[in-house]
Amino acid sequence: MAQSKSQSIPITVANWSGASQRSAGYCPPSFEYKDRHYQCYRCRRPSVFSATAQREAFEVRKVYIWQQRILCEECFVIRRKLEHEVKEFNRRWCTEQSLLKKDLEALKHWSYLLEELPYYGIRRNTAQLTMLKRLITDSV
């Protein structure tokens, strides 16, 4: 497989988010985005945070400039899916707590999702996991 040529694209700091503009990085050491090579935190495959993807992230989506990629595209998609499912369980907990407490399969799945997230670079939510383990144990 042929290796693609590294890319560099000029930085337009005026397009950064307000938080990024107030940071120490507002005066970047380089005035262009360059392809950044890294190893995926989850699967260990070599990955590239391309100059084009950096510009889109920092100048279009306004992601904070010190945010670095740690996951390849495939693992990032899985992480986003896990996060979305956990967010949905949190929403359900706020609106349907009495029903959710009685749904053993849902509690187990929620616990599984929370156990998986640290493998994708998300801090372990010990409080929620402890609550779920207690609810699962009490319902058995």
HELIX and SHEET records of a PDB file:
HELIX    1   1 VAL A   13  ASN A   15  5                                   3    
HELIX    2   2 GLY A   18  ARG A   22  1                                   5    
HELIX    3   3 ALA A   24  TYR A   26  5                                   3    
HELIX    4   4 ALA A   51  ARG A   55  1                                   5    
HELIX    5   5 GLU A   56  VAL A   60  3                                   5    
HELIX    6   6 GLU A   73  LYS A  101  1                                  29    
HELIX    7   7 LEU A  104  GLU A  116  1                                  13    
HELIX    8   8 LEU A  117  TYR A  120  5                                   4    
HELIX    9   9 THR A  126  SER A  139  1                                  14    
SHEET    1   A 2 SER A   8  PRO A  10  0                                        
SHEET    2   A 2 GLU A  32  LYS A  34 -1                                        
SHEET    1   B 2 ARG A  36  GLN A  39  0                                        
SHEET    2   B 2 PRO A  46  PHE A  49 -1                                        
END                                                                             
